[in-house]
Amino acid sequence: MNRSTMKVMGVIAVAALSLTTFAACGSSGSSSDTKGKVYYLNFKPEVADQWTALAKQYTKDTGVPVDVQTAASGTYEQQLKSEMAKSEAPTLFQVNGPVGYASWKDYTADMKNTKVYKDLVNRNVALKDGNKVVGVPYVMETYGIIYNKDILKKYTELSGAKITSVSDIKSFKTLKAVADDIQARKAELGIKGAFTSAGFDSSSDWRFKTHLANLPLYYEFKKDDVTKQPATVKGTYLPEFKNIFDLYIKDSTTNPKQLSSKTIEDANSEFGLGQAAFYQNGTWAWSDLQKAGMKADQVGMIPIYIGGPNEAKEGLATGSENYWCINDKASAADQKATADFLSWVITSSAGKKALSTGMGFTTPFTTFSSITSDNPLTEAAVADQASGKTAVSWNFTMMPSETWKNNLGNAMLEYAQGTGNWDAVKTAFVQGWATEYKAAHQD
């Protein structure tokens, strides 16, 4: 999730070449062109095998060479920089949003005439620079507070329970009342805490320094009508951010002093074993929860309530930081071959099965309209969207840098452990933003 700055540039000749290149995207190809080749630098290590299999299948079917290489976790930007410097650079890569795009704006072809763009259910989710379509999201993901239905049902049957059903939780006030009561009555419920451990090991800290930090940004940007990365933030909703974080670390399975070493595997295990009622994570967590022994009818997901304005009308956090980009510096034949490969991925039975079942993605394409999901968290996301609530947007794609997130995470951990105060969190959030933005925008 590396971030940098945003600056718009364009060259008319390159744009014209891009339009010509993609004029026939999705077609069977031109007899005057070579078939070209595809080189995809994949961002997600957890689905490397599925992409390798798809590449082999496509080459077998079409004769077009497709090479898939996968960056190790946390090394994508570094490897992409290295690969782009080579003569045989990736023809297909990804950025994580507007800030990530700034680093690679000179390498992004216009994808407005590609099938993957035309087949988006909502073309507004594409990454654009003016009239140029610079990236197409291939997966939409949702996160919130996952809950154990069995534990919540047992809780609602206790005398004096604060709610009669989970649908009564529509605000931070109610969430806190329920979590506090569950924590106080954990022995009656046979659990260790209301929330799973808020681990700050590198495998888990992104849930708080990035995903949870998205909530105060969302409300601030919504209030101030911010639509692009700002040079500064106010921290308007940092008191609410503190309230939800306090709830996570106090109504928990774990002593806050132990959070530095707690991992995502710990949280998965605690929730999977029925030791906690609540777990902040997203649709992608289902495969791990399945492995931990959970059944689909045991889990649901509610929005993260922090006490924001009109929050009963705010839904789950839904968005993407996974945008396909085609390398504008690749040959015309390779660019077309890459666009054709993506078209096959979202239309062929092999491609659709790999993305939806093998990789577990919720995709934004019309070609997947008949695909049903066996992921209960995805079904919860679909139901939330159909409820009329406003989806909480992913504003962490505008965070100025990885350093900003790391500094915020460190301050949050110090606060949780009692070795730091909340003022340091506010400083990291507000002053840190201005510092990192300025550093990233220096010429």
Backbone hydrogen bonds, N-H to C=O, Kabsch-Sander energy under -0.5 kcal/mol:
donor,donor_aa,acceptor,acceptor_aa,energy
15,A,11,V,-2.6
16,A,12,I,-2.6
17,L,13,A,-2.1
18,S,14,V,-2.4
19,L,15,A,-2.3
20,T,16,A,-2.3
21,T,17,L,-2.7
22,F,18,S,-2.0
23,A,19,L,-0.5
23,A,20,T,-0.9
25,C,22,F,-1.8
27,S,24,A,-2.3
33,D,30,S,-1.1
38,V,65,P,-2.6
40,Y,67,D,-2.8
41,L,39,Y,-0.5
41,L,92,L,-2.2
42,N,40,Y,-0.9
42,N,69,Q,-3.2
47,V,44,K,-1.4
48,A,45,P,-1.5
51,W,47,V,-1.8
52,T,48,A,-2.2
53,A,49,D,-2.2
54,L,50,Q,-2.1
55,A,51,W,-2.4
56,K,52,T,-2.0
57,Q,53,A,-2.2
58,Y,54,L,-2.6
59,T,55,A,-2.3
60,K,56,K,-2.2
61,D,57,Q,-2.2
62,T,58,Y,-2.5
63,G,59,T,-2.3
67,D,38,V,-2.8
69,Q,40,Y,-2.5
69,Q,67,D,-0.5
71,A,42,N,-2.1
75,T,72,A,-2.3
79,Q,75,T,-2.6
80,L,76,Y,-3.1
81,K,77,E,-2.3
82,S,78,Q,-1.7
83,E,79,Q,-2.9
84,M,80,L,-2.7
85,A,81,K,-0.8
85,A,82,S,-0.5
86,K,83,E,-1.5
89,A,87,S,-0.9
91,T,39,Y,-1.8
92,L,39,Y,-2.2
93,F,325,C,-2.5
95,V,323,Y,-1.5
99,V,397,T,-1.0
101,Y,97,G,-2.7
102,A,98,P,-1.2
103,S,99,V,-0.6
103,S,100,G,-1.0
104,W,100,G,-0.6
104,W,101,Y,-1.3
105,K,101,Y,-0.6
107,Y,104,W,-2.1
108,T,105,K,-0.7
109,A,107,Y,-0.6
109,A,326,I,-2.8
111,M,109,A,-0.5
111,M,133,V,-3.1
114,T,111,M,-1.9
118,K,114,T,-2.3
119,D,115,K,-2.4
120,L,117,Y,-1.6
121,V,364,P,-3.3
125,V,122,N,-1.8
126,A,123,R,-1.3
127,L,135,G,-2.5
128,K,126,A,-0.6
129,D,132,K,-2.8
132,K,129,D,-1.7
134,V,127,L,-1.9
134,V,132,K,-0.9
135,G,127,L,-1.6
136,V,324,W,-1.9
138,Y,322,N,-1.7
139,V,322,N,-0.6
140,M,362,T,-3.7
141,E,319,G,-3.1
143,Y,317,A,-2.4
144,G,281,N,-2.4
145,I,302,I,-3.3
146,I,144,G,-0.7
146,I,279,Y,-2.8
147,Y,300,G,-2.3
148,N,277,A,-2.1
149,K,147,Y,-0.7
149,K,298,Q,-3.0
152,L,148,N,-2.3
153,K,149,K,-2.4
154,K,150,D,-2.3
155,Y,151,I,-2.4
156,T,152,L,-2.5
157,E,153,K,-1.0
158,L,155,Y,-2.0
161,A,158,L,-1.6
168,D,165,S,-2.0
169,I,166,V,-1.9
170,K,168,D,-1.0
175,L,171,S,-2.3
176,K,172,F,-3.2
177,A,173,K,-1.9
178,V,174,T,-2.5
179,A,175,L,-3.0
180,D,176,K,-2.9
181,D,177,A,-1.8
182,I,178,V,-2.8
183,Q,179,A,-2.6
184,A,180,D,-2.1
185,R,181,D,-1.5
186,K,183,Q,-1.1
189,L,185,R,-1.7
190,G,186,K,-1.0
191,I,186,K,-2.3
192,K,275,Q,-2.5
193,G,275,Q,-1.4
195,F,251,D,-2.2
196,T,278,F,-1.8
199,G,197,S,-1.6
200,F,259,L,-3.2
201,D,262,K,-2.0
204,S,201,D,-2.5
205,D,201,D,-2.4
207,R,204,S,-2.0
208,F,205,D,-1.9
209,K,205,D,-2.4
210,T,206,W,-1.0
211,H,206,W,-2.4
212,L,207,R,-1.0
213,A,208,F,-1.1
214,N,210,T,-0.9
215,L,212,L,-1.6
217,L,213,A,-1.2
218,Y,214,N,-3.0
219,Y,215,L,-2.1
220,E,216,P,-2.0
221,F,217,L,-3.2
222,K,218,Y,-2.2
223,K,219,Y,-2.2
224,D,220,E,-2.4
225,D,221,F,-0.6
225,D,222,K,-0.6
226,V,221,F,-2.4
227,T,225,D,-0.5
238,L,235,G,-1.8
241,F,237,Y,-1.9
242,K,238,L,-2.4
243,N,239,P,-1.8
244,I,240,E,-2.0
245,F,241,F,-2.1
246,D,242,K,-2.9
247,L,243,N,-1.7
248,Y,244,I,-2.1
249,I,245,F,-2.1
250,K,246,D,-2.0
251,D,247,L,-2.1
252,S,250,K,-1.2
253,T,195,F,-1.6
258,Q,255,N,-2.5
259,L,256,P,-1.5
261,S,258,Q,-1.0
262,K,259,L,-0.7
267,A,263,T,-1.7
268,N,264,I,-2.7
269,S,265,E,-2.5
270,E,266,D,-2.8
271,F,267,A,-2.4
272,G,268,N,-3.1
273,L,269,S,-2.3
274,G,271,F,-1.6
275,Q,270,E,-2.9
276,A,270,E,-0.6
277,A,193,G,-0.8
277,A,194,A,-0.8
278,F,194,A,-2.9
279,Y,146,I,-2.0
281,N,144,G,-1.4
281,N,279,Y,-0.7
283,T,142,T,-2.7
285,A,282,G,-2.3
286,W,283,T,-1.3
289,L,285,A,-2.2
290,Q,286,W,-2.7
291,K,287,S,-1.9
292,A,288,D,-1.3
293,G,290,Q,-1.9
294,M,289,L,-2.3
298,Q,295,K,-2.1
299,V,296,A,-1.0
300,G,147,Y,-1.7
302,I,145,I,-2.4
305,Y,303,P,-0.9
311,E,308,G,-1.2
313,K,310,N,-1.9
314,E,311,E,-1.3
315,G,390,T,-3.5
317,A,143,Y,-2.0
318,T,316,L,-0.7
318,T,392,V,-1.8
319,G,141,E,-2.4
323,Y,95,V,-2.2
324,W,136,V,-3.0
324,W,322,N,-0.5
325,C,93,F,-2.9
327,N,91,T,-2.3
328,D,107,Y,-2.9
328,D,326,I,-0.5
330,A,327,N,-1.4
335,Q,331,S,-2.6
336,K,332,A,-2.3
337,A,333,A,-2.5
338,T,334,D,-2.2
339,A,335,Q,-2.3
340,D,336,K,-2.6
341,F,337,A,-2.2
342,L,338,T,-2.2
343,S,339,A,-2.0
344,W,340,D,-2.2
345,V,341,F,-2.2
346,I,342,L,-1.8
347,T,343,S,-0.7
347,T,344,W,-0.7
348,S,344,W,-2.7
352,K,348,S,-2.7
353,K,349,S,-2.2
354,A,350,A,-2.1
355,L,351,G,-2.5
356,S,352,K,-2.4
357,T,353,K,-2.3
358,G,353,K,-2.0
359,M,354,A,-2.7
361,F,355,L,-2.9
363,T,361,F,-0.7
366,T,119,D,-3.2
368,F,365,F,-1.6
369,S,366,T,-1.8
371,I,368,F,-1.7
379,E,375,N,-2.1
380,A,376,P,-1.8
381,A,377,L,-1.8
382,V,378,T,-2.4
383,A,379,E,-2.4
384,D,380,A,-2.1
385,Q,381,A,-2.2
386,A,382,V,-1.8
387,S,383,A,-0.7
387,S,384,D,-0.8
388,G,385,Q,-0.8
389,K,384,D,-0.8
390,T,313,K,-2.8
391,A,389,K,-0.6
392,V,316,L,-1.8
393,S,391,A,-0.5
395,N,393,S,-1.2
397,T,394,W,-0.5
398,M,395,N,-2.1
399,M,396,F,-1.2
405,K,401,S,-1.4
406,N,402,E,-2.7
407,N,403,T,-2.8
408,L,404,W,-2.2
409,G,405,K,-3.0
410,N,406,N,-2.6
411,A,407,N,-2.0
412,M,408,L,-2.4
413,L,409,G,-2.4
414,E,410,N,-2.4
415,Y,411,A,-2.2
416,A,412,M,-2.6
417,Q,413,L,-2.6
418,G,414,E,-0.9
418,G,415,Y,-0.8
419,T,414,E,-1.9
420,G,414,E,-1.4
424,A,421,N,-0.9
425,V,421,N,-0.7
426,K,422,W,-2.2
427,T,423,D,-2.4
428,A,424,A,-2.3
429,F,425,V,-2.2
430,V,426,K,-2.9
431,Q,427,T,-0.7
432,G,427,T,-2.1
433,W,429,F,-0.6
434,A,430,V,-1.6
435,T,431,Q,-2.4
436,E,432,G,-2.5
437,Y,433,W,-2.7
438,K,434,A,-2.2
439,A,435,T,-2.3
440,A,436,E,-2.1
441,H,437,Y,-1.4
442,Q,439,A,-0.8
